Every structure is written in structure tokens, then in C-alpha cells.
Amino acid sequence: MSTYTPKNILITGAAGFIACHVANRLVRSYPDYKIVVLDKLDYCSNLKNLIPSRSSPNFKFVKGDIASADLVNYLLITESIDTIMHFAAQTHVDNSFGNSFEFTKNNIYGTHVLLEACKVTGQIRRFIHVSTDEVYGETDEDAVVGNHEASQLLPTNPYSATKAGAEMLVMAYGRSYGLPVITTRGNNVYGPNQFPEKLIPKFILLAMRGKPLPIHGDGCNVRSYLYCEDVAEAFEVVLHKGEVGHVYNIGTTKERRVIDVAQDICKLFNIDSEKVIQFVENRPFNDQRYFLDDQKLKNLGWSETTMWEEGLKKTIEWYKNNPDWWGDVSGALLPHPRMLMMPGDIERNLDGGEKYDSGSTEFSGKSNETKTAAPASKTSNVPQKSPFKFLIYGRTGWIGGVLGKLCEKQGIPYEYGRGRLEDRSKLLADINSVKPTHVFNAAGVPGRPNVDWCESHKPETIRTNVAGTLNLADVCRENGLLMVNFATGCIFEYDAAHPEGSGIGFKEEDTPNFAGSFYSKTKAMVEDLLKNYDNVCTLRVRMPISSDLSNPRNFITKISRYNKVVNIPNSMTILDELLPISIEMAKRNLRGIWNFTNPGVVSHNEILEMYKKYIDPAFTYANFTVEEQAKVIVAARSNNEMDASKLKKEFPELLSIKESLIKNVFEPNKKTSA
């Protein structure tokens, strides 16, 4: 068996979990190898993972994205790279269900850029592509032999599909251009330094905090787990002894159900598993079992050495000693996390005073000697730096103003946009100046004082509601930014398929059917056009209400001042409850159209009766018909019920409209003894 000896190795994604253990191992064990690490420092990466290597003369860190062809080509040439170990990828299945395009961009396009650079430079002697056991798809429950390296690839989720697609490119470049490729497919890995969106670190941190351990479905899904140092050793073996053109499974025959993992962790924490295990809704598709045949790698001399109990104890001990390693991970500890995929130019210095010098973040023509500096002293009272920064449009508006206050309350840096939405150059200037992670669009023309104004100011309405919104979405897309767009649900009206009082609401995919006002026409038009932008999260707000009953824009304030009201049930939005959710949706990187209302409907009369009960027992009101209303308004008004089940599924704690009205609006303003 021939042995391969590299000289200069490029490891992608080595500030992440598995790759950091591989990089640290190679730096430590092979001082004659130069190890160059390329990582864009995404949300699940952390420079602290590379602390063991920071002072080594054979280690170099470069901050950058594998999708940058110029940077990759430059590094291969200037660093005389002869070996690539390609770990960089988006890997969390839950995220892939909500943001599959990001997985395609990172896992397929990023791999393609690397392969093309290898072809162009012609100097690579080994290209080790790191894949996953999930490309095989689900293993039969009664199978006694695991998937071997020649088994068919049958991925079942967006994540594994992108990894299988990347594998096809690797194989094609091996066959078409003679690139010396090797592919690995591994079981689940656990151990220190893992971002807690994954099962084991999530359960450990939740147990440390005395929180329930959420299990998808019935917990009977079976997985195999390998300790990180065993896996790092496996990659060391593949690097030196792996044969070009071959695939190697990195696995174990020892399997565990998810519920067994939870119970083992509870046992080590001395807590009652029956009291803390919480069964939650399953993923859209959750493979029952992955089972690998790992004999081929064993033939090269590798074997698992860390037993489950030993590895789990080591892992728990590490998280106990490093509880704040990742900063604020509350979003990752949710049952179904949708974590932000941060742009590569956002610094992740989450741990207070610890800071690293990664050199210039821009590609230059000079050799970029970038080494990590020694960390500054850490103090417990240093506030954690937020990984987010918001750019908000609509400063003078109601929603925009409240968003700013919520950011202050949550410690999220934010700035209001200065440019008008229709001025592209000003929007670009805002983004370049603020450098946001997200953009919120709460600007628009709803009418002054109401939508009737839009009927006589159509060009102005189009300019902001259509042209301006599209302009902002386009600028955000060009800059890789998610735009959270506050839209309206006033683009529907009750019809034969959605009759009043039926409980059948309009869904996100339904076509707008209300064109009674020019305002609603522009909103429906721009919503349809925004479907072509994959970086937009559209939130359909309806008849917004807040606990600030002095605000003239508050729906309750409005109708309490009317002489007469139309008594029709409608879906409505309680801002006190839903605006914080909009911030969480940005953090989870959610996209597409969302009915942004509380579940259910409430009528004008029901609201005013609550007003009498909680605020003013002497209050009186009168009704008139829709036909009578039409005589005193210019534009027709939308009345409908929105189906909020999609939002409720993402945020199970969301209250129904009547419950939220009482809890968030009327109870805080209660002036009666009722």
C-alpha cells in the first residue's frame, strides 16, 4: 500500500466543528506540513476552535469564501497548495428545509469553484471531498448490512441532495480532467466545539440550563455516532493511505435511537428523563436510520477507539467548562431552529473581549500572512457582541419606530435608512455605511389619513409601494442580504371558497382577489413580483393593533372614534406579539410569504365590547352596513380571514387573536374592575 505525503494543505471550513479537529491534529502531528485554513466564519464557525494551532509556524488562517474564484485561485498558487481537504458546507438539515438555496450555493457552487480552480492550476495531488452518510438516504430498519461505498445515492432532504450533487461534480472532475479525488461519507460526529444546533450539544446545553429536551417525532429514529477525535484520525488515514478515485465510509456499527441519546445525557446529569424529554413535531421528512459498512476504511488501519460513554462524558465536561463558547445560542436551542446564515464579512467575535486578527478580509495581490493573535483577557461582565445588525426603513412609520425600540431592548445594533426607496444609489450608500446582516422594510404609502388618499395620488403610491420596494429587494439581493418586507393582507376579500364565518382562511399561496382600492392593487402587484426574489420574507399584516391606545394608527383607536362601524369578522395583527416574532424570523433566515396575523378572526363589535369591558363601561357605538359605509368612503375596504397555520407551526406559542387582544392589549390598559 503506497503512502501519500502532502506538503501544503488547504483545509476549507476549518473554523467549524469536524474540520477544526482535523486541522489542529495535522498542525500538531506534522510540523513539516503547511496547513492553510480558509473559512468565511459563518454562524456555526468560531476562530476559538483553532486556538491550539494559532501559534504554530506551520499554520495560517485566511478569512474568505470558497465561492470566490479569485481568492481560491490566488491561494492555490501563492501557497503552492498540493492538497485540499474540503469540509466547508452548510450541514444542518432543519436549516435546509427553510433555506435550501443557501445550501445549493455553499455546497454545490462552492465545491464547483474549488474543483475548477484545481483544474486551472493543475497542481493538486489530492482533493479529499467530505460528504455525508445521508446521501445514501434511509436504510431499511431490518437491514443487517450497512450501505457500502458503491450503494445507490438516494438523498431525502435538501441538505443531503446538495451533498450528493457536489459528489457528482467531484466524480465528474475526477473522470473528465483526471483530478485526483477521494470522497468520504461519514456518520454523525459529536464532541467538543460543536455548534449547539446539533442534537448532542443542544441536549447538553438544555440540560445544563434545566430546560426540556425536545425530540422530533417519537424519538425512535436511529443514528450512529462517532467521537470527533476518532473522526479526525480517520481523515489522517484517508489523507495518507486513501486511494485516488475511491470513496470511504467513516462509520460505526453501534447504533442508538434519539431517545436513547437523550436518556443517556439525562443519566449523566442525574435528572429524570421522563420529566424533561418533550416530544415535538417531526421534521418534514426524518430518515429512520442511516447504517454504514465501514470495512473498507478499517482495511487501511483505522478503527473507532472512543466508546460512547467515554466520549459523551468528555463532551459534557467540555461544555460545562465552556458554556459561553458560542455566545447567545438561544435560537439554536429551539426544537426546530432556523439559524441565520451570516455573510462571510461579518465578524463573529462573540465572546466578549476575545479577538483575533485575521488580516485583511479583502482579496489582495500580496501574500496574506494571517495568523491568530493571542486572546485578550476575558471578563464575565463584558457584554456579548450581537452577531446581528439591522438596517430599518420606515423610521417615521409606526412599525418602523417600534422595531427600533425592540432592537434596543434586545441589544441588537440597528440604524435607520436615510435614502428613499426609489433612489438606488442612496440605498447602496446606506448598506455600505451600515453593513447590516438584515434589512427591514417598514416603509410604504398606506394613505394619509387612510387608503382613500392613494386613489388621488396614484403615481406617488406606485413610486413607493411598487418601484421603491422592488428597488430595495434588488439591492439587498445583490449584496446577499435578507429583506424582511412588511406587506398587507388587505389583498383578499371573502368569496365563495372562503365565506365569512366559515373558518376557511386565505393561504400564502392563494391569488389575491381584492382590487377595491388602489393601495391594495399596488400591494398585490409588488407581492407577486417579489416572488422572483429568493432573499425576501414577506409578512402580510392586517389591521394592526398594539397596546398603545393613544396611537391614532392603532385599529382599536380608529374604530373607537368612528361614529359607526361595520361589524365584520377579520384577521388582525397584534404588534406587541408579532413584531418580536418578525425579528426572530430574520434571525432564523426565513423567506417567502407569511400570513402575519394572529390565528382566527374577531369582529369590530367584539373588539368594542372588550373596550367597554376593560377601558370604558360608558362607551357606546353603532353599526352600519357595507353599503352604507360605501357612501362615506372613496375606496372599498378589504374584509377577510387569513390562514395563519404556517406561522403557528413555526411559532407554536402564537396566541389566537382574541387571546392576544386580552393579554397584550386590554389587560395592560385595564381601567375597570371587570
Secondary structure by P-SEA (a helix, b strand, c coil): cbbbbbcbbbbccccccaaaaaaaaaaaccccbbbbbbbcccccccccccccccccccbbbbbcccccaaaaaaaaacccccccccccccccaaaaaccaaaaaaccaaaaaaaaaaaaaaccccbbbbbbccccccccccccccccccccbbbbccaaaaaaaaaaaaaaaaaaacccbbbbbbbcccccccccccccaaaaaaaaaabbbbbbcccccbbbbbbcaaaaaaaaaaaaccccccbbbbbcccccccaaaaaaaaaaaaccccccccccccccccccccccccaaaaaaacccccccaaaaaaaaaaaaaaccccccccccccccccccccccccccccccccccccccccccccccccccccccccccccbbbbbcbbbbbcccccaaaaaaaaaaaaacbbbbbbccccccaaaaaaaaaaaccccccccccccccccaaaaaacaaaaaacccaaaaaaaaaaaaaccccccccccccccccccccccccccccccccccccccaaaaaaaaaaaaacccccbbbbbccccccccccccccaaaaaaacccccbbbbbbbcccccaaaaaaaaaacccccccccccccccaaaaaaaaaaccccccccccccaaaaaaaccbbbbbbcccaaaaaaaccccccaaaaaaaccccccccccc
